């Protein structure tokens, strides 16, 4: 097949590589000329994705067999494609929690202008329920002059992978497909069966592979439900943790005890819920189901956790006015160089509001990169009054007071540090009961 992949980001590019490795002709289209240039040169445009560098080098025009190439021109990528997979980012307004479709509208309009009859279009970007049928179908039909279900098929098939392990996740998790008609769903299933391979799993209710969701709406809801569940679960864990601090017991022991039987799956509390998915998709769900009070409460409570940690620092130290506080971890989670919705932003804001002099450390970022966010870089070994662990980088497991001279308080928001290394220095965790 000739396959077009729209948006060569941290999900789109690995998908394009996966399809090309299966023997298909793949052309990616991206608005960033630097990304396009890197892909065509066989150089990964972003670090951290396992196996991407070597796979891309083997497929690019400059260093490999040329099965994968990239362009900024929709007119070059879309005509003649038998399948189009779209992974353009969808944003959510921080103030209103409403989805911002601007980038996706632009991409949809551009592909519609060059659409050929007989094409399958699959959206993998997470969407509010009803978006495929109510927004993209009429837009594509209006611009292209073609009829969905007759001239082209439109399906939703959510990406279910984590950056850093995309290729492994593509094999491990079932691929969910829902169309606007039975024929469209069948076309989507046939496509994904040709471009993906799956691990055998005996823990699933049916064989691993491409699963028919029955409709686009069901497929849209499946992605929203699995991520919203995690946010609500973390919100519950965070509420348990805050209570544990008040009542004086360790919530970690409680959670381990509860999860020792098969009907409890309580997640771990933490200073923040970050990334492109978990803090965002509950808002997409709420955009079409605003009465989902449980979802709204959990999302709101999770957003208060950075301030909660800073307030605990004030309780212990009396005031943060003029104190130097290091925030350890700019990334939203350990081992990933990504700051999307990272807890570092509200943590730094809350510390500055309390009068602290804030510096930020992250082993994955250079001083220049940290300065680019408007932060003062912190280097281990420099004097500091307090520190807050915001990301669970593995490097922080070996951290001790000797690495932060003068420290009077460590607030480990991820339980990433070794308690034994901090004997004699106040160390607080969320829900530790101290």
N, C-alpha and C positions, 0 to 999 in steps of 0.2 A: 504493500500500500504506500501511497504518498500521504503523509500525515503532517499537518501544521500544528505547532504548539504555540499558543499566544501567551507571551510573558515568560521569560527565561530567568525567573527568580529561583529561590532556594527550593521550591517544589517543581516548578516548570522545567528547569534545566535537567534535573535528574530524570523526570518523566521522559523528556525528549531523548536522553541517552538510553533509557530503558527500551524505548520503541526502536531506536536505531540498532541497538544490540540484537534485537529480535529479527533483524534483516529487512526492516522497512526503510523507505526514503523519508527522512524527517527534515523539515525546515522550520526553524523557530523564528518568531517575529517578536522584537522587543523595541521599546521606545528609546532605550539607552544605547547610544552608539558604542560606548566603551564595552558594554556587555556583549554586543554583537561582535565586535572586533576580537575580544578575548575568546569567545566560543569558536570563531573561525580560525583562530591561531592555535586552538587546542589547549588553551590555558583556562583553568577554572577562574571565574570572576569573583568568587568568594571562597574563603577557607572553611574547613570544618566538616565537609560532607564526606563520609567514608567512601572510598573507592571512586569518587567522582573524577579526580585528577587523571588517573590512569585510563579510566573508561573514556573520558572525553578526548584524551590525546589519541586514542585508537580510532576515533570516529570522525574527527574534524578534517576539513579539506587540507589543512596545512601539514598535519602530522600523522594522519591516519587514512582511512579508506574513503572519507568524504560522505559517509552515510548521513551525517548530521551537519547542517550548515545553518547560518543565522542571517537575518536581514532586519532592517528597520522598516521595510516597505511591505505593506499588506498586499499590494498589487503583485508582488513577487511570490508571497507565501501562500495566499488563499486560493487563487484560481487553480482548478484541477486537483485540489486536495480531496481525497476520499473521506478523510476524517479530520476534524478540527477539535483540538482540546484546549480549553481556555482556563488559565489559572491566574487571572489578573486580580490584584488585591482589591478587597472591599473594605472600606473604612467605616468607622462608627464615630459619630460626633460625641466628644467627651461630655458636653453640656447637656445635650438633648437625648443622648443614647439612640439617636435615629441613624439608620444606615446611610452612608454617603456613596452613591452609585456612580460618581463622576467618572472615575477611571474605567469602570466596567461598561458604562454607557458608551464612552468613546471607543473602546475596543470592539464592542458589539456593533456599533455603527460602521466602523472601519472594515470589519470582516464581512458585514452584510453587503457593502458596496461591491465586493469582489467575489461573492459566493457563487459557486457553480452548482447546477442541479445534481442531485444524487449524493450530496454530502451529508455525513453524520456530524452533528455539532454536539460536543459534550462539555458541559460546564462542571468544573471540579472545585471552584471557589465556593466556600460555604455561603449559603443564601437563606434569607427568610422564606418560610413556607409560602408557596404560591408565586415566587418571583419568576421562575422559568416560564410558567404558563401565562402569568398576568403581565409580565414586563418584557422579557426577551422575545417570546414568540411574536407578539404583534410588532415589535420594533424591527426584527429581522425580516418579517414578511413585508412590512411597509417599505423598507429601504431596498430590499433585494428584488421585490416583485414576485417572489417565489412563495409557494404554499407549503407550510409545515405539514408533514404527514403524507404529502404527495411528491413534492419536489425535493424536500430535505427532511431529515429527522433531527429532533432536538431531545437530548436526554440530560439528566443530572446524575453525576456520579462523584460523590464527595471524596476529596483526598483525605486519607486517614493515616498519614505518616508524620513522623517527627523529624525535623531537620537534624542532620548528623547521622541518621540511620535510615534514610529514605529507601534505599535498595532492599534492605532487610525487611522493612515494614511492608513494602509492596508484595513480598512473598508471604508474609505472615498473616495479614488480615484479609478477610473476604472483601471483594470489590463489589460495592453496592451500586445498582443501576436501576433507575426509574425513568421512563419516558412519558410522553404525552399521549401515546397510543401503544397498543400491543406490538404493532410493527416496529415502532421506534425503540421500544424496550428490547425487542429481539435484535435489532441492528446494533444497539449499544452492547448487549451481551456478546454478540459475535465479535465485535471489535476488540473488546477487552480480553476475550479468550485468546486472541491472536497476538497480543502485545505483552501479556503478563504470564508469569509462572507462580505457582503457589506451593507452599510447604504443606505436607500432610499434618493434620491436627485432629486428634481424637477427642478433643475437649469441646468441639463445636456440635450444635444440634443437627447440622448437615455438612456435607463435604466442603472443605475450603475451596474457594474459587470465586466465580462471578455469581452474585446472588441477585435474583429478580425481586425488586422491591414493590412491584405492582403499579407504581405511579411515581411521577416526579415529586409529588408532595411528600410521599412516604420517604423517599430518598433524602429530600431536603430535611425532613424532621429527624431522620436517623442521626445525621451529623450533629444537628443542634442538640438532640437529646443526650448523646453520649458525652458531649463536652459540658453541657449545662449540668448534667449529673455530677461531674467532677467539681464544678464550682460550688454547687449547693452542698456537696459532701464536705469540701474544704471549709465552707462557711460554718457548717455544723461543728467541725473539728475546732475551728478557731473560737467559737463560742464556748465549747467545752474547755478550751485552753485558758481563756480569760477567767472563766469561773474557777478553774484549778488554781490559778494564781491567787485568787481571793480566798479560796478555802484551804489552800496550803497542801495540796497533793500534786504528784507528777502525772500529768495527763498522758504521757507516753506509756507509762505502765498500764493505765486504764485502757488505752487503745489497743495495746498488744494483747491484753486479756480478752477484750471484746472480740477481737479478730481471730481468736483461737478457735472459735466455732464458726461453721460455714455460713451463717446468716448475717454476719456483721462484716462490713467492709469499710470501716471508718478510715478516712485519709488522714494525713499528717497536717497539723497546723503549721503556719509559717507567717513570716513578715509580709509577704505579698504574693499575689497570683499574677504572673506576668506571661508574656508571649503573645503571639498573634491569635491564639485560639481561646483559651479558657476564660480570660476576662472580657472577650469580645463577643463570642457567640451567644451567651445568655442575653445580651442586649439585642441581638438579631431576633432571638426568639420572642423577647418581650415586645418587639416592634409590631408583632402580629397577634400577640396574646398578652396585652397589657395588664390583665387581671391575674396573672401568675404571681401572686404575692410572695410565695415561698422563694421563687427565683430572684425576685427583686430584693428581698430582704438579705439573702445570702450574698448577692453581688455587692450590695451596699455595705454589708458588714465586712466583707473581705477587703474592701477599699479603705477601711479605717485602720487596718493593722499597722501600717508604718507609723501613723500618729500614736497608736497605742504603745509601740516600742519606745518612741521618743519620750512619751509621757512617763514611762517607767524609769527612763534614765533621769528625768527631772526628779522623780520621787526619791531616787537613791542619792543623787548628787546635790539635791537642793535647788540648783540652778545650772543652766548650761551657758549662761552669759559669759562670753569671753573664753570659754573652754574650747580646746581643739579636739574635734571628734572626727575619727576616720570611719568612712563607710566602706566596708570591704565587699566588693562585688558590684560592678555596674551592670553586668549581664542579668537577664531575667531568671536564668537558671545556670547551675554549674556546668562547665565544660562547653558552653555554647556562646559564641561571640555574637550576641544579639541583645539589643536593649528594648525591643518592642514591649511597651507597657511594663517595663521593669519597675520593681519597687524602689530602685535607686532614686527616681525622680521625686516621688512624694516624701521619701525619707530625707533627702537633702533639703527639700522645701521646709519640712517640719523642723529640722535642726536649725536652719537659718532663722526661721520664725522665732525659735527659742533663744536666739542670740549666740549660737555656737559658731565657731570658725570651722568650716567643713572642708575635708579633703577626701578624695575618692581613690580607692585602689582596686585594680583588677588585673590579674596576671595575663589576661588575654588582650589587654589594650595597652598601647603605648601612652606615654605622658602626653604626647601631642594629640592623640585621639581623645583622651579624657578632657584636655583643655578645650577641644572642639565642642564639647557639650557645655562648656562654661564652668567646669569644675577645676579646683586646684588638685593636682595629682598628689597622692600620698605614697611615699616609699617606705617599705618596712625598715624599721630601725630608727625612724624619726620620732621625736617626742610627740606624745599624744595623751590626752586626759581620758578619753573613752573611745570605744570602737563598737560599731554595729555590723554584724555579719549579715549581709543582704543576699548574697548568692552562695550556694553550696559548692564552690570550686573545690576539687580534691586537694589542692595545695593548702587550703585552710585547715585541713585535718592535722597538719604538723605544726600549726601556729601555736606559739606560747607567749607569755608576757615579755620574754626577752626580745621578741620581734617588734614589740610596741612599747618602748621605754616610757616609763611614767604613767602607764595606764592604771586607772583606778576602777574601771568598770568595763566589762565586756558584755554586750547584749548579743547573744547568738540567736539570730532570728531564724536559723535553719538547722540548728543542732549539728553544725558542720565541724565544730572543733572538738578536740578530745578533752573531756572534763578533767582527766588526770593531769594534763599539762597545765591546768589553771588552778591547781591547789594553792590556796593562799591569796588568790586574786578574785574579787567578786566577779562571778560569771552567772548571768541570768539567761534563761531560755523562755520561749513562749509556752506557757503551761507547765513550767518546771516547779511551780508551787513555792518558790523561794520568797 
